[in-house]
Amino acid sequence: MRVSAVRMAQHFGQLIKVKGIVTHSLSPFEQRAFAKAVSFGIPNLIRRFRDEVFYVVPPFLIGYATYAWIDGLHHEYSRKNPKDYENDV
């Protein structure tokens, strides 16, 4: 195959023709990127959230409750005992 000016002006994916292989392409200006995003996307989002919420939320709640309990204990143990300083003048 000879390299000609016509071949050099084509895009990278169109530099060679192979017999027996058919390729189709659609212009980016003709594609609908958000086609049916509202009618199918939002119900799908709600369904996926409903399916996964019971796997994700309980560990977070247990972790937060543990953190709050440990933080309260730390605050309680780090305080000074006022009875130790009653007789100071």
C-alpha positions in Angstrom: 0.0 0.0 0.0 1.4 3.3 -1.0 1.3 6.3 1.4 -0.5 9.1 -0.4 -1.6 12.6 0.6 -5.2 11.3 0.9 -4.1 8.6 3.4 -2.0 11.0 5.4 -5.0 13.4 5.8 -7.1 10.7 7.5 -7.6 10.1 11.2 -5.4 7.5 12.9 -8.1 4.8 13.1 -8.9 5.1 9.4 -5.4 4.8 7.9 -5.9 1.3 6.5 -8.8 -0.5 4.9 -9.2 -4.2 5.6 -11.5 -6.3 3.4 -14.2 -8.2 5.1 -14.4 -6.1 8.3 -17.2 -3.5 8.5 -16.9 -0.8 11.1 -19.6 1.7 12.0 -19.3 4.9 13.9 -21.7 7.5 15.1 -20.9 11.2 15.2 -20.4 12.6 18.7 -22.9 15.3 17.8 -25.6 12.7 17.2 -25.2 10.8 20.4 -27.5 11.4 23.3 -25.4 11.4 26.4 -28.2 11.8 28.9 -30.9 9.8 27.0 -33.5 8.5 29.5 -31.3 9.6 32.5 -34.3 10.9 34.4 -36.8 8.1 33.6 -34.3 5.2 34.2 -31.5 6.8 36.2 -33.3 8.2 39.2 -35.4 5.0 39.9 -32.2 2.9 39.5 -30.4 5.2 42.0 -33.2 4.8 44.5 -33.3 1.0 44.0 -29.5 0.7 44.4 -29.5 2.9 47.5 -32.4 0.9 49.1 -30.5 -2.4 48.4 -27.2 -1.2 49.9 -28.2 1.0 52.8 -28.6 -1.9 55.2 -25.1 -3.1 54.5 -23.4 0.2 54.9 -25.3 2.2 57.6 -25.1 -0.3 60.5 -21.3 -0.5 60.6 -21.1 3.3 60.5 -23.6 3.6 63.4 -21.7 1.0 65.5 -18.5 2.8 64.7 -19.9 6.2 65.7 -21.5 4.8 68.9 -18.1 3.2 69.9 -16.2 6.4 69.1 -18.6 8.6 71.2 -18.5 6.1 74.1 -14.6 6.0 74.0 -14.4 9.8 73.7 -16.7 10.2 76.7 -14.6 7.8 78.8 -11.4 9.6 77.7 -12.9 13.0 78.8 -14.0 11.5 82.1 -10.7 9.9 82.9 -8.6 12.9 81.9 -10.4 15.2 84.4 -8.8 15.9 87.7 -10.5 14.7 90.9 -11.7 17.8 92.8 -11.5 16.0 96.1 -7.7 15.8 95.8 -7.4 19.6 96.0 -9.9 20.4 98.8 -7.3 21.2 101.5 -5.0 23.4 99.3 -4.6 26.9 100.4 
